[in-house]
Amino acid sequence: MAFLKESDYTVLIRSEIEKIIDATTERSKILTAEKMAIAQMRNHLSGRLDVDAIFIDAPADGEDDLRDQYIVMLAIDITLYHLWTKEGGNNIPKTRELRYNDALKWLQDIQAGAQSDLPLATEDGIEQGLVKIWSASAPEDNTY
């Protein structure tokens, strides 16, 4: 299964626009762009967060959706941006560009250590947090 499902797109894109972006009946371009978007997100989040717990399979119809909806929205925004880039840089809608840049900034903030409510990466069942030690003093090198 996949992280995103076809009905996820109805919130952020009209069906007629979706058909213009990917005219294939198998949605092959969309599926390829989804894989690219999720790989991009996993690369940004994998150091600190449990990406296997975040990118779970989309639920079947009638099941509870356990996916983080913000991550779903970001994945769709990045996917749609990748789909529009094949049309050329001048043809990308401003909304798509802004939403992509917002998504990328958030991913970079998380990668840099910003807090989120997503599950942290674990090692042997112990959450691995980001520990930084700061000092007002300059580091000393006492080698002679």
N, CA, C and O atoms as a GROMACS GRO file, in nm:
protein
  576
    1MET      N    1   0.084  -0.119   0.000
    1MET     CA    2   0.000   0.000   0.000
    1MET      C    3   0.088   0.125   0.000
    1MET      O    4   0.211   0.116   0.005
    2ALA      N    5   0.024   0.238  -0.006
    2ALA     CA    6   0.095   0.366  -0.014
    2ALA      C    7   0.055   0.455   0.103
    2ALA      O    8  -0.048   0.434   0.166
    3PHE      N    9   0.137   0.556   0.129
    3PHE     CA   10   0.108   0.650   0.237
    3PHE      C   11  -0.010   0.740   0.200
    3PHE      O   12  -0.093   0.770   0.286
    4LEU      N   13  -0.018   0.782   0.075
    4LEU     CA   14  -0.128   0.868   0.029
    4LEU      C   15  -0.227   0.786  -0.052
    4LEU      O   16  -0.191   0.688  -0.117
    5LYS      N   17  -0.351   0.827  -0.046
    5LYS     CA   18  -0.453   0.763  -0.130
    5LYS      C   19  -0.522   0.870  -0.213
    5LYS      O   20  -0.510   0.990  -0.186
    6GLU      N   21  -0.592   0.827  -0.314
    6GLU     CA   22  -0.650   0.920  -0.411
    6GLU      C   23  -0.743   1.022  -0.347
    6GLU      O   24  -0.745   1.138  -0.388
    7SER      N   25  -0.818   0.981  -0.247
    7SER     CA   26  -0.914   1.073  -0.183
    7SER      C   27  -0.844   1.182  -0.100
    7SER      O   28  -0.908   1.283  -0.067
    8ASP      N   29  -0.717   1.165  -0.066
    8ASP     CA   30  -0.644   1.269   0.007
    8ASP      C   31  -0.630   1.397  -0.075
    8ASP      O   32  -0.624   1.506  -0.019
    9TYR      N   33  -0.626   1.383  -0.205
    9TYR     CA   34  -0.604   1.499  -0.291
    9TYR      C   35  -0.726   1.589  -0.304
    9TYR      O   36  -0.712   1.705  -0.345
   10THR      N   37  -0.844   1.541  -0.271
   10THR     CA   38  -0.966   1.619  -0.294
   10THR      C   39  -0.969   1.747  -0.211
   10THR      O   40  -1.038   1.842  -0.249
   11VAL      N   41  -0.897   1.752  -0.102
   11VAL     CA   42  -0.895   1.871  -0.018
   11VAL      C   43  -0.811   1.982  -0.080
   11VAL      O   44  -0.845   2.100  -0.068
   12LEU      N   45  -0.702   1.946  -0.146
   12LEU     CA   46  -0.606   2.045  -0.193
   12LEU      C   47  -0.606   2.070  -0.344
   12LEU      O   48  -0.542   2.165  -0.390
   13ILE      N   49  -0.676   1.989  -0.420
   13ILE     CA   50  -0.674   2.007  -0.566
   13ILE      C   51  -0.807   1.960  -0.624
   13ILE      O   52  -0.863   1.859  -0.583
   14ARG      N   53  -0.855   2.036  -0.721
   14ARG     CA   54  -0.979   1.998  -0.788
   14ARG      C   55  -0.952   1.883  -0.883
   14ARG      O   56  -0.841   1.870  -0.936
   15SER      N   57  -1.052   1.799  -0.905
   15SER     CA   58  -1.033   1.680  -0.987
   15SER      C   59  -0.997   1.713  -1.131
   15SER      O   60  -0.921   1.640  -1.195
   16GLU      N   61  -1.051   1.824  -1.185
   16GLU     CA   62  -1.018   1.858  -1.323
   16GLU      C   63  -0.872   1.902  -1.337
   16GLU      O   64  -0.810   1.877  -1.441
   17ILE      N   65  -0.818   1.966  -1.235
   17ILE     CA   66  -0.676   2.003  -1.237
   17ILE      C   67  -0.590   1.878  -1.226
   17ILE      O   68  -0.487   1.866  -1.292
   18GLU      N   69  -0.633   1.784  -1.143
   18GLU     CA   70  -0.560   1.658  -1.128
   18GLU      C   71  -0.553   1.584  -1.260
   18GLU      O   72  -0.450   1.525  -1.293
   19LYS      N   73  -0.659   1.586  -1.336
   19LYS     CA   74  -0.661   1.518  -1.466
   19LYS      C   75  -0.571   1.590  -1.568
   19LYS      O   76  -0.516   1.526  -1.657
   20ILE      N   77  -0.556   1.721  -1.554
   20ILE     CA   78  -0.466   1.794  -1.644
   20ILE      C   79  -0.321   1.761  -1.610
   20ILE      O   80  -0.239   1.742  -1.700
   21ILE      N   81  -0.290   1.753  -1.481
   21ILE     CA   82  -0.153   1.726  -1.438
   21ILE      C   83  -0.112   1.584  -1.476
   21ILE      O   84  -0.001   1.562  -1.525
   22ASP      N   85  -0.201   1.487  -1.454
   22ASP     CA   86  -0.172   1.347  -1.486
   22ASP      C   87  -0.292   1.289  -1.559
   22ASP      O   88  -0.390   1.250  -1.497
   23ALA      N   89  -0.283   1.284  -1.690
   23ALA     CA   90  -0.394   1.237  -1.772
   23ALA      C   91  -0.401   1.085  -1.781
   23ALA      O   92  -0.496   1.031  -1.838
   24THR      N   93  -0.303   1.014  -1.726
   24THR     CA   94  -0.304   0.868  -1.734
   24THR      C   95  -0.410   0.811  -1.640
   24THR      O   96  -0.436   0.867  -1.534
   25THR      N   97  -0.470   0.701  -1.680
   25THR     CA   98  -0.573   0.639  -1.596
   25THR      C   99  -0.512   0.567  -1.476
   25THR      O  100  -0.579   0.547  -1.376
   26GLU      N  101  -0.385   0.529  -1.486
   26GLU     CA  102  -0.320   0.458  -1.375
   26GLU      C  103  -0.260   0.552  -1.272
   26GLU      O  104  -0.209   0.508  -1.170
   27ARG      N  105  -0.267   0.683  -1.299
   27ARG     CA  106  -0.208   0.784  -1.210
   27ARG      C  107  -0.059   0.762  -1.193
   27ARG      O  108  -0.005   0.786  -1.085
   28SER      N  109   0.009   0.716  -1.297
   28SER     CA  110   0.151   0.681  -1.286
   28SER      C  111   0.238   0.802  -1.252
   28SER      O  112   0.333   0.788  -1.174
   29LYS      N  113   0.209   0.917  -1.309
   29LYS     CA  114   0.289   1.036  -1.278
   29LYS      C  115   0.270   1.078  -1.133
   29LYS      O  116   0.366   1.116  -1.065
   30ILE      N  117   0.147   1.071  -1.086
   30ILE     CA  118   0.119   1.107  -0.946
   30ILE      C  119   0.189   1.010  -0.852
   30ILE      O  120   0.249   1.052  -0.753
   31LEU      N  121   0.183   0.881  -0.881
   31LEU     CA  122   0.246   0.782  -0.794
   31LEU      C  123   0.398   0.800  -0.790
   31LEU      O  124   0.460   0.784  -0.685
   32THR      N  125   0.458   0.833  -0.904
   32THR     CA  126   0.602   0.858  -0.907
   32THR      C  127   0.636   0.982  -0.827
   32THR      O  128   0.733   0.982  -0.750
   33ALA      N  129   0.558   1.088  -0.843
   33ALA     CA  130   0.582   1.212  -0.767
   33ALA      C  131   0.561   1.189  -0.617
   33ALA      O  132   0.633   1.248  -0.536
   34GLU      N  133   0.465   1.105  -0.580
   34GLU     CA  134   0.443   1.071  -0.438
   34GLU      C  135   0.567   1.004  -0.380
   34GLU      O  136   0.612   1.039  -0.271
   35LYS      N  137   0.623   0.908  -0.454
   35LYS     CA  138   0.743   0.839  -0.406
   35LYS      C  139   0.858   0.937  -0.387
   35LYS      O  140   0.932   0.929  -0.289
   36MET      N  141   0.872   1.029  -0.482
   36MET     CA  142   0.978   1.130  -0.470
   36MET      C  143   0.955   1.219  -0.348
   36MET      O  144   1.050   1.248  -0.275
   37ALA      N  145   0.832   1.262  -0.327
   37ALA     CA  146   0.800   1.351  -0.215
   37ALA      C  147   0.824   1.282  -0.081
   37ALA      O  148   0.881   1.341   0.011
   38ILE      N  149   0.781   1.158  -0.070
   38ILE     CA  150   0.797   1.085   0.056
   38ILE      C  151   0.945   1.056   0.082
   38ILE      O  152   0.990   1.062   0.196
   39ALA      N  153   1.020   1.025  -0.023
   39ALA     CA  154   1.165   1.006  -0.006
   39ALA      C  155   1.231   1.134   0.041
   39ALA      O  156   1.319   1.132   0.128
   40GLN      N  157   1.190   1.246  -0.015
   40GLN     CA  158   1.245   1.376   0.026
   40GLN      C  159   1.212   1.403   0.173
   40GLN      O  160   1.298   1.448   0.248
   41MET      N  161   1.089   1.376   0.214
   41MET     CA  162   1.048   1.398   0.352
   41MET      C  163   1.122   1.304   0.447
   41MET      O  164   1.166   1.346   0.554
   42ARG      N  165   1.134   1.177   0.408
   42ARG     CA  166   1.205   1.080   0.493
   42ARG      C  167   1.350   1.122   0.514
   42ARG      O  168   1.403   1.108   0.624
   43ASN      N  169   1.413   1.173   0.409
   43ASN     CA  170   1.552   1.216   0.422
   43ASN      C  171   1.567   1.331   0.520
   43ASN      O  172   1.667   1.338   0.592
   44HIS      N  173   1.471   1.421   0.524
   44HIS     CA  174   1.478   1.533   0.618
   44HIS      C  175   1.446   1.490   0.761
   44HIS      O  176   1.504   1.545   0.856
   45LEU      N  177   1.358   1.395   0.778
   45LEU     CA  178   1.310   1.359   0.912
   45LEU      C  179   1.381   1.240   0.974
   45LEU      O  180   1.367   1.217   1.095
   46SER      N  181   1.456   1.163   0.897
   46SER     CA  182   1.505   1.034   0.944
   46SER      C  183   1.607   1.043   1.057
   46SER      O  184   1.619   0.947   1.133
   47GLY      N  185   1.678   1.150   1.072
   47GLY     CA  186   1.778   1.158   1.177
   47GLY      C  187   1.721   1.161   1.316
   47GLY      O  188   1.777   1.100   1.408
   48ARG      N  189   1.610   1.230   1.334
   48ARG     CA  190   1.555   1.252   1.468
   48ARG      C  191   1.424   1.178   1.493
   48ARG      O  192   1.394   1.143   1.607
   49LEU      N  193   1.348   1.154   1.388
   49LEU     CA  194   1.214   1.101   1.405
   49LEU      C  195   1.202   0.959   1.352
   49LEU      O  196   1.280   0.915   1.268
   50ASP      N  197   1.104   0.888   1.404
   50ASP     CA  198   1.076   0.750   1.362
   50ASP      C  199   0.994   0.754   1.234
   50ASP      O  200   0.871   0.757   1.239
   51VAL      N  201   1.061   0.754   1.120
   51VAL     CA  202   0.991   0.770   0.992
   51VAL      C  203   0.904   0.650   0.959
   51VAL      O  204   0.805   0.664   0.886
   52ASP      N  205   0.938   0.531   1.010
   52ASP     CA  206   0.853   0.414   0.985
   52ASP      C  207   0.719   0.428   1.057
   52ASP      O  208   0.617   0.378   1.009
   53ALA      N  209   0.718   0.493   1.172
   53ALA     CA  210   0.592   0.516   1.244
   53ALA      C  211   0.513   0.632   1.183
   53ALA      O  212   0.391   0.637   1.196
   54ILE      N  213   0.582   0.724   1.117
   54ILE     CA  214   0.515   0.840   1.057
   54ILE      C  215   0.452   0.803   0.924
   54ILE      O  216   0.336   0.836   0.899
   55PHE      N  217   0.527   0.735   0.838
   55PHE     CA  218   0.480   0.703   0.703
   55PHE      C  219   0.420   0.563   0.699
   55PHE      O  220   0.476   0.471   0.640
   56ILE      N  221   0.305   0.550   0.763
   56ILE     CA  222   0.233   0.422   0.763
   56ILE      C  223   0.142   0.417   0.641
   56ILE      O  224   0.116   0.519   0.577
   57ASP      N  225   0.093   0.299   0.610
   57ASP     CA  226   0.003   0.283   0.496
   57ASP      C  227  -0.128   0.357   0.519
   57ASP      O  228  -0.177   0.366   0.631
   58ALA      N  229  -0.183   0.408   0.410
   58ALA     CA  230  -0.313   0.475   0.417
   58ALA      C  231  -0.420   0.373   0.456
   58ALA      O  232  -0.412   0.257   0.416
   59PRO      N  233  -0.518   0.415   0.534
   59PRO     CA  234  -0.621   0.321   0.578
   59PRO      C  235  -0.716   0.286   0.464
   59PRO      O  236  -0.735   0.363   0.370
   60ALA      N  237  -0.775   0.168   0.474
   60ALA     CA  238  -0.879   0.129   0.379
   60ALA      C  239  -1.006   0.207   0.413
   60ALA      O  240  -1.018   0.263   0.521
   61ASP      N  241  -1.100   0.209   0.322
   61ASP     CA  242  -1.226   0.280   0.346
   61ASP      C  243  -1.296   0.222   0.469
   61ASP      O  244  -1.309   0.100   0.482
   62GLY      N  245  -1.340   0.309   0.557
   62GLY     CA  246  -1.410   0.268   0.678
   62GLY      C  247  -1.320   0.249   0.798
   62GLY      O  248  -1.370   0.236   0.910
   63GLU      N  249  -1.190   0.248   0.780
   63GLU     CA  250  -1.097   0.234   0.892
   63GLU      C  251  -1.057   0.372   0.944
   63GLU      O  252  -1.067   0.472   0.872
   64ASP      N  253  -1.014   0.376   1.070
   64ASP     CA  254  -0.965   0.501   1.128
   64ASP      C  255  -0.834   0.541   1.062
   64ASP      O  256  -0.748   0.456   1.036
   65ASP      N  257  -0.819   0.669   1.038
   65ASP     CA  258  -0.697   0.721   0.976
   65ASP      C  259  -0.600   0.761   1.087
   65ASP      O  260  -0.624   0.858   1.158
   66LEU      N  261  -0.491   0.686   1.102
   66LEU     CA  262  -0.393   0.710   1.207
   66LEU      C  263  -0.275   0.795   1.160
   66LEU      O  264  -0.183   0.821   1.237
   67ARG      N  265  -0.277   0.836   1.034
   67ARG     CA  266  -0.168   0.918   0.981
   67ARG      C  267  -0.178   1.060   1.037
   67ARG      O  268  -0.288   1.110   1.063
   68ASP      N  269  -0.064   1.124   1.055
   68ASP     CA  270  -0.062   1.264   1.096
   68ASP      C  271  -0.109   1.348   0.978
   68ASP      O  272  -0.048   1.343   0.871
   69GLN      N  273  -0.216   1.424   0.996
   69GLN     CA  274  -0.276   1.496   0.885
   69GLN      C  275  -0.188   1.610   0.833
   69GLN      O  276  -0.197   1.647   0.716
   70TYR      N  277  -0.104   1.664   0.918
   70TYR     CA  278  -0.012   1.768   0.872
   70TYR      C  279   0.092   1.707   0.777
   70TYR      O  280   0.128   1.768   0.676
   71ILE      N  281   0.140   1.588   0.810
   71ILE     CA  282   0.236   1.520   0.724
   71ILE      C  283   0.169   1.482   0.592
   71ILE      O  284   0.232   1.491   0.487
   72VAL      N  285   0.043   1.441   0.596
   72VAL     CA  286  -0.031   1.410   0.473
   72VAL      C  287  -0.038   1.535   0.386
   72VAL      O  288  -0.015   1.529   0.265
   73MET      N  289  -0.072   1.649   0.447
   73MET     CA  290  -0.082   1.774   0.372
   73MET      C  291   0.053   1.812   0.310
   73MET      O  292   0.058   1.851   0.194
   74LEU      N  293   0.161   1.800   0.387
   74LEU     CA  294   0.293   1.832   0.334
   74LEU      C  295   0.330   1.739   0.219
   74LEU      O  296   0.386   1.783   0.118
   75ALA      N  297   0.300   1.611   0.234
   75ALA     CA  298   0.332   1.515   0.127
   75ALA      C  299   0.256   1.549  -0.001
   75ALA      O  300   0.312   1.538  -0.110
   76ILE      N  301   0.132   1.590   0.012
   76ILE     CA  302   0.054   1.629  -0.106
   76ILE      C  303   0.110   1.756  -0.168
   76ILE      O  304   0.124   1.766  -0.290
   77ASP      N  305   0.144   1.854  -0.085
   77ASP     CA  306   0.201   1.980  -0.136
   77ASP      C  307   0.331   1.954  -0.213
   77ASP      O  308   0.351   2.010  -0.321
   78ILE      N  309   0.417   1.871  -0.158
   78ILE     CA  310   0.544   1.842  -0.225
   78ILE      C  311   0.520   1.761  -0.352
   78ILE      O  312   0.584   1.785  -0.454
   79THR      N  313   0.427   1.666  -0.346
   79THR     CA  314   0.393   1.586  -0.464
   79THR      C  315   0.342   1.675  -0.577
   79THR      O  316   0.387   1.663  -0.691
   80LEU      N  317   0.249   1.764  -0.545
   80LEU     CA  318   0.193   1.851  -0.648
   80LEU      C  319   0.298   1.945  -0.705
   80LEU      O  320   0.296   1.977  -0.824
   81TYR      N  321   0.389   1.991  -0.621
   81TYR     CA  322   0.497   2.076  -0.671
   81TYR      C  323   0.584   2.000  -0.771
   81TYR      O  324   0.618   2.052  -0.877
   82HIS      N  325   0.619   1.875  -0.736
   82HIS     CA  326   0.700   1.794  -0.828
   82HIS      C  327   0.627   1.769  -0.959
   82HIS      O  328   0.689   1.765  -1.065
   83LEU      N  329   0.496   1.751  -0.952
   83LEU     CA  330   0.418   1.732  -1.075
   83LEU      C  331   0.420   1.858  -1.162
   83LEU      O  332   0.430   1.849  -1.284
   84TRP      N  333   0.410   1.973  -1.099
   84TRP     CA  334   0.407   2.098  -1.174
   84TRP      C  335   0.543   2.133  -1.233
   84TRP      O  336   0.549   2.202  -1.334
   85THR      N  337   0.653   2.088  -1.173
   85THR     CA  338   0.785   2.125  -1.223
   85THR      C  339   0.810   2.071  -1.363
   85THR      O  340   0.889   2.129  -1.438
   86LYS      N  341   0.745   1.963  -1.400
   86LYS     CA  342   0.763   1.911  -1.536
   86LYS      C  343   0.701   2.004  -1.640
   86LYS      O  344   0.734   1.996  -1.758
   87GLU      N  345   0.612   2.092  -1.596
   87GLU     CA  346   0.549   2.188  -1.688
   87GLU      C  347   0.639   2.308  -1.714
   87GLU      O  348   0.610   2.388  -1.803
   88GLY      N  349   0.744   2.321  -1.639
   88GLY     CA  350   0.835   2.435  -1.655
   88GLY      C  351   0.822   2.531  -1.540
   88GLY      O  352   0.715   2.546  -1.481
   89GLY      N  353   0.931   2.597  -1.507
   89GLY     CA  354   0.936   2.686  -1.392
   89GLY      C  355   0.839   2.802  -1.397
   89GLY      O  356   0.789   2.846  -1.293
   90ASN      N  357   0.812   2.853  -1.516
   90ASN     CA  358   0.721   2.968  -1.527
   90ASN      C  359   0.574   2.929  -1.516
   90ASN      O  360   0.489   3.016  -1.496
   91ASN      N  361   0.544   2.801  -1.530
   91ASN     CA  362   0.404   2.756  -1.527
   91ASN      C  363   0.359   2.706  -1.391
   91ASN      O  364   0.243   2.667  -1.376
   92ILE      N  365   0.447   2.706  -1.292
   92ILE     CA  366   0.409   2.658  -1.159
   92ILE      C  367   0.322   2.764  -1.093
   92ILE      O  368   0.363   2.880  -1.084
   93PRO      N  369   0.201   2.727  -1.048
   93PRO     CA  370   0.117   2.825  -0.979
   93PRO      C  371   0.185   2.878  -0.853
   93PRO      O  372   0.255   2.804  -0.784
   94LYS      N  373   0.165   3.004  -0.825
   94LYS     CA  374   0.228   3.069  -0.710
   94LYS      C  375   0.190   2.998  -0.580
   94LYS      O  376   0.273   2.984  -0.490
   95THR      N  377   0.067   2.954  -0.570
   95THR     CA  378   0.021   2.882  -0.450
   95THR      C  379   0.104   2.756  -0.428
   95THR      O  380   0.146   2.728  -0.316
   96ARG      N  381   0.127   2.681  -0.534
   96ARG     CA  382   0.206   2.558  -0.524
   96ARG      C  383   0.348   2.588  -0.478
   96ARG      O  384   0.403   2.518  -0.393
   97GLU      N  385   0.406   2.694  -0.534
   97GLU     CA  386   0.542   2.732  -0.499
   97GLU      C  387   0.551   2.774  -0.352
   97GLU      O  388   0.643   2.734  -0.281
   98LEU      N  389   0.454   2.854  -0.306
   98LEU     CA  390   0.454   2.898  -0.166
   98LEU      C  391   0.435   2.781  -0.071
   98LEU      O  392   0.504   2.771   0.030
   99ARG      N  393   0.342   2.693  -0.104
   99ARG     CA  394   0.316   2.578  -0.016
   99ARG      C  395   0.436   2.484  -0.013
   99ARG      O  396   0.468   2.427   0.092
  100TYR      N  397   0.503   2.466  -0.126
  100TYR     CA  398   0.623   2.383  -0.130
  100TYR      C  399   0.733   2.444  -0.044
  100TYR      O  400   0.798   2.374   0.035
  101ASN      N  401   0.755   2.573  -0.057
  101ASN     CA  402   0.858   2.641   0.022
  101ASN      C  403   0.826   2.635   0.171
  101ASN      O  404   0.917   2.619   0.252
  102ASP      N  405   0.699   2.648   0.208
  102ASP     CA  406   0.659   2.635   0.348
  102ASP      C  407   0.688   2.494   0.399
  102ASP      O  408   0.740   2.477   0.510
  103ALA      N  409   0.654   2.394   0.320
  103ALA     CA  410   0.678   2.255   0.359
  103ALA      C  411   0.827   2.229   0.375
  103ALA      O  412   0.869   2.165   0.472
  104LEU      N  413   0.905   2.277   0.282
  104LEU     CA  414   1.049   2.257   0.287
  104LEU      C  415   1.110   2.327   0.408
  104LEU      O  416   1.200   2.272   0.472
  105LYS      N  417   1.064   2.446   0.439
  105LYS     CA  418   1.114   2.519   0.556
  105LYS      C  419   1.081   2.444   0.685
  105LYS      O  420   1.166   2.433   0.774
  106TRP      N  421   0.959   2.391   0.695
  106TRP     CA  422   0.921   2.315   0.814
  106TRP      C  423   1.009   2.191   0.827
  106TRP      O  424   1.056   2.161   0.937
  107LEU      N  425   1.031   2.120   0.717
  107LEU     CA  426   1.116   2.001   0.721
  107LEU      C  427   1.258   2.037   0.765
  107LEU      O  428   1.320   1.963   0.843
  108GLN      N  429   1.310   2.147   0.716
  108GLN     CA  430   1.445   2.190   0.754
  108GLN      C  431   1.450   2.232   0.900
  108GLN      O  432   1.549   2.209   0.968
  109ASP      N  433   1.343   2.295   0.949
  109ASP     CA  434   1.337   2.332   1.091
  109ASP      C  435   1.338   2.209   1.180
  109ASP      O  436   1.408   2.205   1.281
  110ILE      N  437   1.261   2.108   1.143
  110ILE     CA  438   1.258   1.983   1.220
  110ILE      C  439   1.395   1.916   1.216
  110ILE      O  440   1.443   1.866   1.318
  111GLN      N  441   1.456   1.917   1.100
  111GLN     CA  442   1.589   1.858   1.086
  111GLN      C  443   1.691   1.931   1.173
  111GLN      O  444   1.784   1.870   1.224
  112ALA      N  445   1.673   2.062   1.190
  112ALA     CA  446   1.766   2.143   1.270
  112ALA      C  447   1.738   2.133   1.420
  112ALA      O  448   1.817   2.183   1.500
  113GLY      N  449   1.628   2.068   1.459
  113GLY     CA  450   1.603   2.048   1.601
  113GLY      C  451   1.476   2.108   1.655
  113GLY      O  452   1.453   2.101   1.776
  114ALA      N  453   1.391   2.167   1.572
  114ALA     CA  454   1.264   2.222   1.620
  114ALA      C  455   1.176   2.109   1.673
  114ALA      O  456   1.186   1.994   1.627
  115GLN      N  457   1.091   2.141   1.768
  115GLN     CA  458   1.004   2.042   1.830
  115GLN      C  459   0.881   2.015   1.744
  115GLN      O  460   0.831   2.103   1.674
  116SER      N  461   0.833   1.893   1.751
  116SER     CA  462   0.708   1.855   1.685
  116SER      C  463   0.642   1.747   1.770
  116SER      O  464   0.702   1.695   1.864
  117ASP      N  465   0.519   1.714   1.735
  117ASP     CA  466   0.449   1.609   1.810
  117ASP      C  467   0.462   1.473   1.743
  117ASP      O  468   0.386   1.381   1.773
  118LEU      N  469   0.557   1.459   1.654
  118LEU     CA  470   0.580   1.333   1.584
  118LEU      C  471   0.668   1.242   1.669
  118LEU      O  472   0.744   1.291   1.753
  119PRO      N  473   0.658   1.110   1.649
  119PRO     CA  474   0.736   1.018   1.732
  119PRO      C  475   0.886   1.028   1.705
  119PRO      O  476   0.930   1.031   1.590
  120LEU      N  477   0.963   1.034   1.813
  120LEU     CA  478   1.109   1.039   1.802
  120LEU      C  479   1.164   0.902   1.764
  120LEU      O  480   1.101   0.799   1.790
  121ALA      N  481   1.280   0.903   1.702
  121ALA     CA  482   1.347   0.778   1.668
  121ALA      C  483   1.385   0.707   1.797
  121ALA      O  484   1.419   0.771   1.896
  122THR      N  485   1.380   0.576   1.795
  122THR     CA  486   1.415   0.498   1.913
  122THR      C  487   1.530   0.405   1.881
  122THR      O  488   1.549   0.361   1.768
  123GLU      N  489   1.606   0.377   1.984
  123GLU     CA  490   1.714   0.280   1.973
  123GLU      C  491   1.700   0.187   2.092
  123GLU      O  492   1.716   0.230   2.206
  124ASP      N  493   1.670   0.062   2.067
  124ASP     CA  494   1.644  -0.036   2.173
  124ASP      C  495   1.531   0.008   2.264
  124ASP      O  496   1.538  -0.013   2.386
  125GLY      N  497   1.428   0.070   2.208
  125GLY     CA  498   1.312   0.112   2.286
  125GLY      C  499   1.328   0.242   2.359
  125GLY      O  500   1.235   0.287   2.426
  126ILE      N  501   1.445   0.306   2.348
  126ILE     CA  502   1.470   0.433   2.417
  126ILE      C  503   1.468   0.544   2.314
  126ILE      O  504   1.538   0.538   2.213
  127GLU      N  505   1.386   0.646   2.341
  127GLU     CA  506   1.379   0.759   2.248
  127GLU      C  507   1.512   0.832   2.244
  127GLU      O  508   1.575   0.857   2.346
  128GLN      N  509   1.553   0.865   2.123
  128GLN     CA  510   1.678   0.936   2.102
  128GLN      C  511   1.647   1.082   2.078
  128GLN      O  512   1.603   1.119   1.969
  129GLY      N  513   1.669   1.166   2.177
  129GLY     CA  514   1.644   1.309   2.163
  129GLY      C  515   1.768   1.380   2.111
  129GLY      O  516   1.873   1.319   2.092
  130LEU      N  517   1.754   1.505   2.090
  130LEU     CA  518   1.865   1.586   2.043
  130LEU      C  519   1.923   1.660   2.163
  130LEU      O  520   1.856   1.747   2.219
  131VAL      N  521   2.045   1.627   2.202
  131VAL     CA  522   2.108   1.689   2.317
  131VAL      C  523   2.216   1.783   2.266
  131VAL      O  524   2.305   1.744   2.190
  132LYS      N  525   2.207   1.908   2.309
  132LYS     CA  526   2.309   2.006   2.273
  132LYS      C  527   2.362   2.068   2.401
  132LYS      O  528   2.285   2.104   2.490
  133ILE      N  529   2.492   2.078   2.410
  133ILE     CA  530   2.554   2.139   2.527
  133ILE      C  531   2.610   2.274   2.484
  133ILE      O  532   2.690   2.283   2.391
  134TRP      N  533   2.565   2.377   2.554
  134TRP     CA  534   2.606   2.513   2.521
  134TRP      C  535   2.688   2.570   2.636
  134TRP      O  536   2.669   2.534   2.752
  135SER      N  537   2.778   2.660   2.602
  135SER     CA  538   2.859   2.727   2.702
  135SER      C  539   2.889   2.867   2.654
  135SER      O  540   2.908   2.891   2.534
  136ALA      N  541   2.894   2.960   2.748
  136ALA     CA  542   2.929   3.098   2.714
  136ALA      C  543   3.080   3.112   2.697
  136ALA      O  544   3.127   3.209   2.637
  137SER      N  545   3.155   3.016   2.750
  137SER     CA  546   3.301   3.022   2.741
  137SER      C  547   3.348   2.963   2.609
  137SER      O  548   3.287   2.872   2.553
  138ALA      N  549   3.458   3.016   2.561
  138ALA     CA  550   3.518   2.962   2.440
  138ALA      C  551   3.580   2.826   2.472
  138ALA      O  552   3.627   2.806   2.584
  139PRO      N  553   3.580   2.734   2.378
  139PRO     CA  554   3.642   2.604   2.405
  139PRO      C  555   3.792   2.619   2.426
  139PRO      O  556   3.858   2.701   2.362
  140GLU      N  557   3.844   2.540   2.519
  140GLU     CA  558   3.987   2.548   2.550
  140GLU      C  559   4.059   2.428   2.491
  140GLU      O  560   4.006   2.316   2.491
  141ASP      N  561   4.177   2.452   2.443
  141ASP     CA  562   4.261   2.345   2.391
  141ASP      C  563   4.390   2.346   2.472
  141ASP      O  564   4.479   2.427   2.448
  142ASN      N  565   4.399   2.256   2.568
  142ASN     CA  566   4.512   2.255   2.661
  142ASN      C  567   4.620   2.156   2.620
  142ASN      O  568   4.679   2.091   2.706
  143THR      N  569   4.646   2.144   2.493
  143THR     CA  570   4.754   2.056   2.450
  143THR      C  571   4.883   2.135   2.441
  143THR      O  572   4.884   2.250   2.397
  144TYR      N  573   4.991   2.073   2.483
  144TYR     CA  574   5.121   2.142   2.483
  144TYR      C  575   5.216   2.069   2.394
  144TYR      O  576   5.332   2.110   2.380
   0.00000   0.00000   0.00000
